[in-house]
Amino acid sequence: MPLARLLLVLLYLVATPSLAQQAEPSAVPAPEEGVQEEMARGVVWRQPDELNAALRDLQAMRDAGVTAVRTDLVTRAPILRTADIFGLDLYQDLPIADLPAGRLADTLAFAQRELRTALTLAQQHPSARAFGLARFADTSTPTACAYFRILTDLVRSEGPPGTQTYYVSRFVEDDVCAETVDLVLLDARERDPMRLVERWRAAHGTPVGLGYFGTSVDDEVGGGYRTPRSRAAQARTLENGLGALFSMPPPAAVFVYRWRDGVEAPFGLLASDGTARPAFDVLRGFYTGRQRVFAFDAGAEPVAREGASTFVLIGWALAILLALLLWMAPRFRQIAPRYFTRHAFYRESLQRGRAVEDWANFGLMVAVVLSAGLIGAVALEAAAQTVVVEAAMSGMRPEAQARVLGVLGAPWATILLVGAVYAVWLGLNMLWLLVLTGRRHRIRPSQALTLVVWSRWQVLALMVGAVLLAAQSEATLRWVPGLLSLWVLAEFASSVRVLYDFGRVTRVSMPRALVLGLGVPLGLTAIFGVVALLSVQPELTFLWHLATKQ
């Protein structure tokens, strides 16, 4: 009996560890094939001003399976201690963003001070072992690399062992500074994350991650995942992207943008009031390993891009306005064909003050102004789909950026804004004509208005092209530069036509009309352009790189 009991005890001691290991519950299931262990599963987080809210966010992230948090520099010790306890890795970004290569050297001393302070605070906190040296700088230019190399050397000499450096880049194949840091994070908002990672690995040997991944969302937009900006579309985008990333050799890190909505365009897993969107369930399922397949309603197929119907409606309204002018204004109906076929009769009628009814002239001006506003609005909507606008607004406060993007997202507001600017431009042209006539032979304002407005018929033609572009889904970005170039040429041709007709109608000599009327504005524009080019040349070069090298 004693021997039998001894054998039972030995068997119990041998079996207990394996039984206990099988019975012990696990908050996060074991990753498949080591994928989750290799990739930092992160979110982008803006630290709340209230400390308790920040600590609650960290706990909620830990419970959702998050292992890494990208945020601004952390200056509050309780946040660092909580991240240590929860095992979260903090990726802290220096406040350096959207700078051209020529400006990085100017901020180096400031960046060194900020980085040294952060490294001192990080000495006792193992969670603080990654620092972002800049966001969206012009890393396509070799002169930018010295900035990153100096700061990386500072981290390796003064930082805790194992501290890494990274930067966030918009460039992929054209990035030339990757070797100066330990990790490069790419911007994958509204883009295919797997394709970005593959492109980077084909061009560089530096480890890569996704610093921003996600798509914008609007809680007021209903429908299924086929409807852009719906909550289901945000969740499906996250599901497809994470599913692709988890099935391939994983990147070093992925940071979903963002944890909670701020004042910027909403991308959050949580709304500003803390309400979880379906995308939060997708992130938690992937990050904890509990779920990778989700069901969302597809909804109806969207018919046209947002804003396109507004542009088409305004285009038809302008066509109706011109038809009414032809029908209701007899002199307008007579002069319109003569302007193109028998231009001398148009000038003679204008010289005698019998050209067009004043109210019809005003209606034509409204049509031209709104046409210009529509062209500008289409161009701005196309630009808002690129990172050029985001980079150009980087110096603004987030609240101001949100207002600008809100205006760009409202077609009527953009049309009226651009139209108002163009109306001021027409007014300056009229004033310049009145100045050229001198005091003795001054033309009437109605004649100046006729000269300025009728010569800009090309704007009406270009408006038709803008409406056609607005109805397309992918061709807008490709053709908008050509549309704007034609507009600039049309403005130059209109100015020449105005001054030529002005010299024929008035007693101002033709050399004076052309030389003073065209030469002085062109000279002032050239001087202003040279001064602007010299003062903001690095910024213009950076924007050009963003437009051509992504």
Solvent accessible surface area in square Angstrom, and as a share of the most:
residue,aa,sasa,rsa
1,M,158,0.70
2,P,109,0.68
3,L,124,0.62
4,A,51,0.39
5,R,157,0.57
6,L,98,0.49
7,L,97,0.48
8,L,118,0.59
9,V,79,0.46
10,L,90,0.45
11,L,120,0.60
12,Y,147,0.56
13,L,107,0.53
14,V,117,0.67
15,A,40,0.31
16,T,48,0.28
17,P,86,0.54
18,S,55,0.35
19,L,105,0.52
20,A,55,0.43
21,Q,138,0.62
22,Q,145,0.64
23,A,83,0.65
24,E,121,0.54
25,P,124,0.78
26,S,80,0.52
27,A,77,0.60
28,V,59,0.34
29,P,51,0.32
30,A,91,0.71
31,P,37,0.23
32,E,106,0.48
33,E,169,0.76
34,G,22,0.21
35,V,19,0.11
36,Q,5,0.02
37,E,137,0.62
38,E,118,0.53
39,M,4,0.02
40,A,19,0.14
41,R,21,0.08
42,G,0,0.00
43,V,0,0.00
44,V,11,0.07
45,W,5,0.02
46,R,106,0.39
47,Q,33,0.14
48,P,31,0.20
49,D,142,0.74
50,E,99,0.45
51,L,60,0.30
52,N,87,0.44
53,A,22,0.17
54,A,0,0.00
55,L,48,0.24
56,R,145,0.53
57,D,6,0.03
58,L,0,0.00
59,Q,87,0.39
60,A,40,0.31
61,M,0,0.00
62,R,94,0.34
63,D,82,0.42
64,A,1,0.01
65,G,3,0.03
66,V,5,0.03
67,T,41,0.24
68,A,0,0.00
69,V,0,0.00
70,R,4,0.02
71,T,6,0.03
72,D,76,0.40
73,L,29,0.14
74,V,5,0.03
75,T,106,0.62
76,R,68,0.25
77,A,34,0.26
78,P,37,0.23
79,I,0,0.00
80,L,2,0.01
81,R,126,0.46
82,T,21,0.12
83,A,0,0.00
84,D,39,0.20
85,I,140,0.71
86,F,46,0.19
87,G,53,0.51
88,L,2,0.01
89,D,70,0.36
90,L,1,0.00
91,Y,21,0.08
92,Q,4,0.02
93,D,6,0.03
94,L,0,0.00
95,P,75,0.47
96,I,7,0.03
97,A,33,0.25
98,D,19,0.10
99,L,39,0.19
100,P,5,0.03
101,A,12,0.09
102,G,47,0.45
103,R,73,0.27
104,L,1,0.01
105,A,74,0.58
106,D,106,0.55
107,T,31,0.18
108,L,33,0.17
109,A,58,0.45
110,F,77,0.32
111,A,0,0.00
112,Q,44,0.19
113,R,146,0.53
114,E,55,0.25
115,L,0,0.00
116,R,106,0.39
117,T,94,0.55
118,A,11,0.08
119,L,3,0.02
120,T,101,0.59
121,L,59,0.29
122,A,1,0.01
123,Q,78,0.35
124,Q,150,0.67
125,H,20,0.09
126,P,87,0.55
127,S,5,0.03
128,A,0,0.00
129,R,62,0.23
130,A,6,0.05
131,F,0,0.00
132,G,1,0.01
133,L,0,0.00
134,A,2,0.02
135,R,52,0.19
136,F,8,0.03
137,A,2,0.01
138,D,2,0.01
139,T,0,0.00
140,S,8,0.05
141,T,30,0.17
142,P,97,0.61
143,T,103,0.60
144,A,0,0.00
145,C,12,0.07
146,A,51,0.40
147,Y,7,0.03
148,F,0,0.00
149,R,123,0.45
150,I,71,0.36
151,L,0,0.00
152,T,3,0.01
153,D,78,0.41
154,L,14,0.07
155,V,1,0.01
156,R,150,0.55
157,S,87,0.56
158,E,76,0.34
159,G,16,0.15
160,P,7,0.04
161,P,130,0.82
162,G,66,0.64
163,T,14,0.08
164,Q,79,0.35
165,T,1,0.00
166,Y,1,0.00
167,Y,1,0.00
168,V,1,0.01
169,S,0,0.00
170,R,2,0.01
171,F,1,0.00
172,V,1,0.01
173,E,85,0.38
174,D,56,0.29
175,D,4,0.02
176,V,76,0.43
177,C,1,0.01
178,A,3,0.03
179,E,164,0.73
180,T,11,0.06
181,V,8,0.05
182,D,39,0.20
183,L,7,0.04
184,V,0,0.00
185,L,0,0.00
186,L,2,0.01
187,D,7,0.04
188,A,0,0.00
189,R,35,0.13
190,E,106,0.48
191,R,79,0.29
192,D,79,0.41
193,P,8,0.05
194,M,65,0.29
195,R,130,0.48
196,L,4,0.02
197,V,0,0.00
198,E,77,0.35
199,R,43,0.16
200,W,0,0.00
201,R,95,0.35
202,A,94,0.73
203,A,49,0.38
204,H,39,0.18
205,G,81,0.78
206,T,17,0.10
207,P,76,0.48
208,V,4,0.02
209,G,0,0.00
210,L,0,0.00
211,G,0,0.00
212,Y,16,0.06
213,F,2,0.01
214,G,6,0.06
215,T,19,0.11
216,S,17,0.11
217,V,0,0.00
218,D,41,0.21
219,D,75,0.39
220,E,164,0.74
221,V,48,0.27
222,G,54,0.52
223,G,57,0.55
224,G,1,0.01
225,Y,68,0.26
226,R,115,0.42
227,T,33,0.19
228,P,87,0.55
229,R,84,0.30
230,S,1,0.01
231,R,93,0.34
232,A,16,0.12
233,A,11,0.09
234,Q,8,0.04
235,A,0,0.00
236,R,51,0.19
237,T,50,0.29
238,L,6,0.03
239,E,20,0.09
240,N,91,0.46
241,G,6,0.06
242,L,0,0.00
243,G,28,0.27
244,A,24,0.19
245,L,0,0.00
246,F,4,0.02
247,S,91,0.59
248,M,23,0.10
249,P,97,0.61
250,P,23,0.14
251,P,2,0.01
252,A,39,0.30
253,A,1,0.00
254,V,0,0.00
255,F,0,0.00
256,V,3,0.01
257,Y,15,0.06
258,R,21,0.08
259,W,2,0.01
260,R,75,0.27
261,D,18,0.09
262,G,35,0.33
263,V,66,0.38
264,E,38,0.17
265,A,38,0.29
266,P,38,0.24
267,F,20,0.08
268,G,0,0.00
269,L,1,0.01
270,L,16,0.08
271,A,13,0.10
272,S,82,0.53
273,D,114,0.59
274,G,31,0.30
275,T,73,0.42
276,A,50,0.39
277,R,8,0.03
278,P,34,0.22
279,A,0,0.00
280,F,24,0.10
281,D,63,0.33
282,V,0,0.00
283,L,0,0.00
284,R,93,0.34
285,G,5,0.05
286,F,2,0.01
287,Y,0,0.00
288,T,1,0.01
289,G,32,0.31
290,R,147,0.54
291,Q,84,0.38
292,R,72,0.26
293,V,121,0.69
294,F,22,0.09
295,A,101,0.78
296,F,47,0.20
297,D,109,0.56
298,A,26,0.20
299,G,28,0.27
300,A,80,0.62
301,E,114,0.51
302,P,58,0.36
303,V,152,0.88
304,A,61,0.47
305,R,56,0.20
306,E,126,0.56
307,G,10,0.10
308,A,2,0.02
309,S,82,0.53
310,T,26,0.15
311,F,2,0.01
312,V,49,0.28
313,L,114,0.57
314,I,4,0.02
315,G,10,0.09
316,W,166,0.58
317,A,53,0.41
318,L,3,0.02
319,A,47,0.37
320,I,101,0.51
321,L,48,0.24
322,L,42,0.21
323,A,58,0.45
324,L,74,0.37
325,L,5,0.03
326,L,74,0.37
327,W,187,0.66
328,M,110,0.49
329,A,0,0.00
330,P,69,0.43
331,R,97,0.35
332,F,9,0.04
333,R,111,0.40
334,Q,102,0.45
335,I,6,0.03
336,A,19,0.15
337,P,72,0.45
338,R,83,0.30
339,Y,13,0.05
340,F,123,0.51
341,T,107,0.62
342,R,128,0.47
343,H,30,0.13
344,A,62,0.48
345,F,79,0.33
346,Y,2,0.01
347,R,45,0.17
348,E,68,0.31
349,S,11,0.07
350,L,2,0.01
351,Q,102,0.46
352,R,150,0.55
353,G,32,0.31
354,R,120,0.44
355,A,7,0.06
356,V,12,0.07
357,E,21,0.10
358,D,97,0.50
359,W,128,0.45
360,A,0,0.00
361,N,3,0.02
362,F,119,0.49
363,G,11,0.11
364,L,12,0.06
365,M,41,0.18
366,V,50,0.28
367,A,0,0.00
368,V,1,0.00
369,V,18,0.10
370,L,41,0.20
371,S,0,0.00
372,A,0,0.00
373,G,0,0.00
374,L,0,0.00
375,I,0,0.00
376,G,7,0.07
377,A,2,0.01
378,V,0,0.00
379,A,10,0.08
380,L,62,0.31
381,E,27,0.12
382,A,2,0.01
383,A,31,0.24
384,A,39,0.30
385,Q,93,0.41
386,T,46,0.27
387,V,25,0.15
388,V,39,0.22
389,V,21,0.12
390,E,56,0.25
391,A,8,0.06
392,A,66,0.51
393,M,10,0.04
394,S,41,0.26
395,G,82,0.79
396,M,85,0.38
397,R,171,0.62
398,P,45,0.28
399,E,66,0.30
400,A,30,0.23
401,Q,36,0.16
402,A,30,0.24
403,R,164,0.60
404,V,51,0.29
405,L,65,0.33
406,G,46,0.44
407,V,55,0.32
408,L,24,0.12
409,G,52,0.50
410,A,39,0.31
411,P,25,0.15
412,W,128,0.45
413,A,41,0.32
414,T,3,0.01
415,I,0,0.00
416,L,102,0.51
417,L,101,0.50
418,V,27,0.16
419,G,2,0.02
420,A,56,0.43
421,V,99,0.57
422,Y,15,0.06
423,A,39,0.30
424,V,95,0.55
425,W,107,0.37
426,L,2,0.01
427,G,35,0.33
428,L,101,0.50
429,N,29,0.15
430,M,37,0.17
431,L,103,0.51
432,W,76,0.27
433,L,3,0.01
434,L,30,0.15
435,V,81,0.46
436,L,4,0.02
437,T,10,0.06
438,G,26,0.25
439,R,225,0.82
440,R,210,0.77
441,H,71,0.32
442,R,127,0.46
443,I,16,0.08
444,R,128,0.47
445,P,86,0.54
446,S,41,0.27
447,Q,17,0.07
448,A,0,0.00
449,L,25,0.13
450,T,4,0.02
451,L,2,0.01
452,V,0,0.00
453,V,1,0.00
454,W,15,0.05
455,S,4,0.02
456,R,1,0.00
457,W,107,0.37
458,Q,33,0.15
459,V,2,0.01
460,L,28,0.14
461,A,57,0.44
462,L,24,0.12
463,M,10,0.04
464,V,83,0.48
465,G,26,0.25
466,A,0,0.00
467,V,21,0.12
468,L,114,0.57
469,L,24,0.12
470,A,0,0.00
471,A,56,0.43
472,Q,90,0.40
473,S,87,0.56
474,E,141,0.63
475,A,23,0.18
476,T,3,0.02
477,L,79,0.39
478,R,174,0.63
479,W,143,0.50
480,V,11,0.06
481,P,78,0.49
482,G,37,0.35
483,L,14,0.07
484,L,64,0.32
485,S,62,0.40
486,L,99,0.49
487,W,33,0.12
488,V,104,0.60
489,L,118,0.58
490,A,11,0.09
491,E,29,0.13
492,F,99,0.41
493,A,47,0.37
494,S,2,0.01
495,S,23,0.15
496,V,53,0.31
497,R,92,0.33
498,V,8,0.05
499,L,7,0.03
500,Y,76,0.29
501,D,3,0.02
502,F,0,0.00
503,G,9,0.09
504,R,133,0.49
505,V,10,0.06
506,T,19,0.11
507,R,198,0.72
508,V,13,0.08
509,S,61,0.39
510,M,46,0.21
511,P,90,0.57
512,R,100,0.37
513,A,0,0.00
514,L,59,0.29
515,V,96,0.55
516,L,65,0.32
517,G,5,0.04
518,L,32,0.16
519,G,37,0.35
520,V,55,0.31
521,P,46,0.29
522,L,85,0.42
523,G,32,0.31
524,L,115,0.57
525,T,87,0.51
526,A,59,0.46
527,I,112,0.57
528,F,150,0.62
529,G,35,0.34
530,V,87,0.50
531,V,89,0.51
532,A,32,0.24
533,L,93,0.46
534,L,140,0.70
535,S,64,0.41
536,V,59,0.34
537,Q,88,0.39
538,P,29,0.19
539,E,57,0.25
540,L,81,0.40
541,T,46,0.27
542,F,6,0.02
543,L,44,0.22
544,W,168,0.59
545,H,24,0.11
546,L,2,0.01
547,A,67,0.52
548,T,72,0.42
549,K,62,0.26
550,Q,71,0.32
